[in-house]
């Protein structure tokens, strides 16, 4: 499990998985924000956001460019079917989950952090 900011910093590891035939499964949460950094900004410097918005590449196309399978999961899609497709692939796979900027992590939201300040 990795966020879009994290995959932009460490994504080259997918090339190694493909090269060595690993059956790595990556669930990528794509909310267009460096979530961890933004969380610290919202907590410690309310109203002073800097450099946390991302302009992401098409992460599914990126995964395929390495030779991995990619499944894109967007609002309204059949979650069970898409996850089963990604996990059932006999090789490296990226399940690209498009989520809201509001969702910083499984445990925090932008509006929730702002209420605390």
N, C-alpha and C positions, 0 to 999 in steps of 0.2 A: 504494500500500500504506500503510495507516494503522491504528493501534491504536484501541481504543475511547476511551481518554483523549484522543487526538489529534483524533478526529472530534468529540468533545464540545466541543473548543476551536475548531475550524475548520469545522465541518459546514455552516455557512451558505453555503459556496462551492458546495454542491450546488444551491442555489436559483438561483445565477447560471448554472450549466451548463444547467439545465433551461430557464431563461428564454431563453437564446440558442441552444438547440437543439444544444448540444455533445453529443458521443457519449462523454463521460467514463466511464471504467470505474474503480470504486473497489473494492479488496479490503480489507475491514474485519476485522481480527482482534479478536475480542471475548472477552477473558479476565477481564474484571471488575476490572482493576487498572491504575493508572497505572504501567505497566511501567518506564519510564525512571527515574522518581522512586524506585520501590521498589527498583530495582537499586542506586541510590546509597545508599539506606538500609541495605540488606543488606550492602553492601561496607564502608561507613564507620561504621555504627552498628548492628552486629548485635544483634538482639533488641529494637530500638527502632523499631518500625514506627508510622507516624503518617499518617493521612489518605490512604492510597493505595488503599483498597478502593472500588469503584464500585458503585452501584446503577443499572444502565443501563436506559434505555428499550428498547422493542422496536425495534432498529435497522432491521429490515426494514420495519416499519410507518412508522418515521420517514422512510426513503428514499422510500417510496410517497407519503407526505404532501407531498413536494416535487414529485411527478410523475415520479419516477425508477422504473425497474424494480428489484425487489429479489429476490435469490435467497438463501435461507438454507441454509448448509452446516453440518450437525451430524454428530457421530460416527455412523458406520454408513451415511451417505448415499453415493450414487454420485458420487464427486468429479468424475470426468471429465464426466459429464452436467451436473452443476450448474455447473461452471466454463464449459463450452461454452455453456450457456444464458445465463449472465451476460455473457460476452464476445461472444456472437453477437447480442445485442439491438441493434437499430438506434436507439439513443438512450442516454441516461445510465443507468447500471446500477450497483448496489451488490451485491457478493458478500459477504454477511454470514457470516463464518466463526466459529462458536462454538468456542472453544478452552478449555483448562484454565488455571486460575490458575497452575499449575505452570510453564507456558510463558510466560516473560517476554518472550522474543524468539526469533528464529531461532537464536540462539547461546547463550542462557543460560536456566537454570531456577532456580526458587527453591531447590530442594534442592542444586543445584550451587553456587550462591553461598554457601549456608550451610556447605558443606563447606570452602570457602576461608577462612572466618573462624575 
